[in-house]
Amino acid sequence: MTFLVLGVTAVFLLGGVGIAYVIGAGSVLGFIAAGQDIYLAVLPQRIFSQLDLFALMALPLFILTGEIMNRSGITRVIVNLMMALVGRVKGGLGHANILTSVFFGGVSGSAIADTAALSNTLVPAMVERGYRRSYAAALTAASSIIGPIIPPSIILILYGALMETSVTALFVAGIVPGLLLAASLMVANAICARREDHREENEKDDPVLSRSIIAALPALSLPVIILGGIVGGVTTPTEAAAIAVVAALIVGSRQDGMNAQIFWQAVQTTVRLTGSVFMILAAVAVFGYLAGLLQWPQSLAGWVSGTGLSGLELLLAINLLFLVVGMVLDLPVALFLIVPVIAPLALAQGVDPTHLGIVLCFNLCIGLTPPPFGACLAVTASVAGVEYKKIARAVLTFVAAEILVLGCLILFPQISLFLPRLAGFVAG
């Protein structure tokens, strides 16, 4: 019976059925196969208890903020500023691509949303200036994962709610790793610019710096408002998300790109994205309940104990597992399926929960870029009109840079814990 359930689940998954329905239906069949169907009556309560978390209130608000920014012309203003800053150096438009992702990471926290918006703006601009389309698309996909690392971050909100870890501490801890990731991608882009002889941009091609700064000042205030309130202890992440929506509306109106129709489109997209995430979370709650009843976490913990892994070895083994899982499963699915089973093993070894959250979320975000299932790679290939296998080859250099940063985070916990300790959110 168990093998039948696994077979039916695999067929549905390969057939393109929505992942939430596959996980939910497979879990219900798993209850029946395991003779635990009496507990099906408790599932509604389990689902609502899984979703009834204060931290999750920030999720739709940050998604709405990103949608407003992407639709109101703020993207164009920020791109012009980044081009004015670094456009004249070799590979300058590639650097501008990365820096734009850093800015949007400080506002929306969504890799997929940033990928779609910037692929439509930056890839054509890079192609016009002599970049290969596959390279431009690959860099855009790789830099988009900065968004879920630099606060505010949707995945960090989900992790904090799931593992009962301070979202504020996670936000502060994500700043340095996010900037380190941006720096590593800029180094990789500089190397590729020399190798592929990306021409230096002419001064006449670039916006005037002073004019670009003035035009971008209202938009630049958004990360300051969000992070300043959270780090300063003035607002919770949820309150900061609500303020961010209002601020994005004001800034978008100043750019003359916001009206009632655009706002309504942003709300509709936010509802769809939020609904899909919560559907997945509901299905994963059912699976988690089944796993608890069958004592899978305890069995896994016993197996790990039997291997003798501990400390750094255990953390490296966990990250290797997450690299594979992140390339196959969606972020929320991987987070809610795997983290509750694996994370307690590392925490029992004395790993700091904030550091573990940054490392695991960073790891899962890397899975958005490499082939064969990288979600950001697929979005960029579709929006930019690039053959998938070409962009898959081009992105490998940047994936290597991301894995190198992940290794540094694993080996040197102080990279992610320095700022939270300085701000008093994590004990020294």
TANOR-V225366 format. One record per helix or strand of 2 or more residues. SS is the DSSP state (H for helix, E for strand). FROM is the first residue (numbers start at 1). LEN is the number of residues. Records with the same first field share a line. If there is no record, write none. Layout:
BEGIN
SS: FROM-LEN + FROM-LEN
END
This chain:
BEGIN
H: 2-13 + 19-15 + 37-15 + 54-18 + 74-13 + 92-14 + 111-18 + 133-14 + 154-10 + 167-30 + 203-3 + 209-23 + 237-18 + 260-34 + 296-12 + 311-16 + 331-18 + 353-14 + 375-10 + 388-24 + 414-10
END
